Amino acid sequence: MKSSSDRNPVLLIHGLWDTKSIFKTMTAYLSSLGWIVYSLDLIPNNGDARLEVLAQQVADFVASTFDSQQPFDLVGYSMGALVSRYYIQRLGGIERVQRFVTIAAPHHGTITAYATRKPGCVQMQPNSAFLNDLNQDVSRLQKLNFTSIWTPFDMMIVPSISSKLPVGKNVLVPVAMHHLMITDKNSLNAVAEALASPIQHSPSSEALLGKIKSNPLP
């Protein structure tokens, strides 16, 4: 399926205990700016499955939804960011994804993941084998336009600086709560700016970026 615009289609990946319905506000906003937006339900969504299993679901969705030559952009929220990273770094997504945005992501783990021994949650604990594996070659993300959007007030990602990575662009937005990161106007504007950033010099992308900056959400 080819995008009808000059911008890549966007795939949104939700977090723990969530479904694709959480992206209603973000989807409406990005669609109003001309993006074609997709999302899927990860099953199970409660940590019972390892993150590699969920990443394969992303890979299968991409294969069944987009033409094999269609590049796309990927946005991962919370646990969905790690699922997305595994798809990119281990399942060949790095050859398809051009812009990758993570929102409130536990890139270095979160101590809240110690609350349960469910497999997917254990993988989100600091210094887990899963995270250490992804972070040992995090420099691969430099091949993409990578942006991590985070808030210092996040009570789910503890410490909040776990959302920062030493590659790409780290964008701080002063949002009060973890779940508001996908609906707050500052966060939505940051996502749109990241998705509008040109892979190479592109007048159309530059024009869209200027439009977003001059007409932010009220």
Number of C-alpha atoms within 10 A of each C-alpha: 11 15 17 11 10 10 19 22 22 24 22 24 29 27 25 16 12 18 17 16 12 15 20 11 15 21 21 12 18 18 13 10 12 14 22 18 19 17 19 15 17 24 14 15 18 15 23 13 16 17 25 20 16 24 23 18 18 26 17 11 15 18 11 11 13 15 12 12 10 15 19 20 21 27 24 23 27 25 29 28 27 29 26 31 27 25 23 22 18 15 16 12 20 19 13 17 21 19 25 27 27 29 27 32 30 30 27 25 29 25 15 16 21 15 10 11 12 15 14 24 24 21 25 27 21 22 14 14 13 20 20 16 14 18 18 9 10 15 13 14 19 12 13 19 20 21 25 26 23 28 23 20 17 21 15 18 26 19 18 22 21 18 28 23 19 10 15 18 16 17 17 18 19 14 20 14 15 21 17 13 23 22 17 19 19 18 23 22 21 23 23 22 19 23 29 22 16 19 12 7 9 10 10 13 19 13 11 20 19 13 14 16 13 9 10 13 12 5
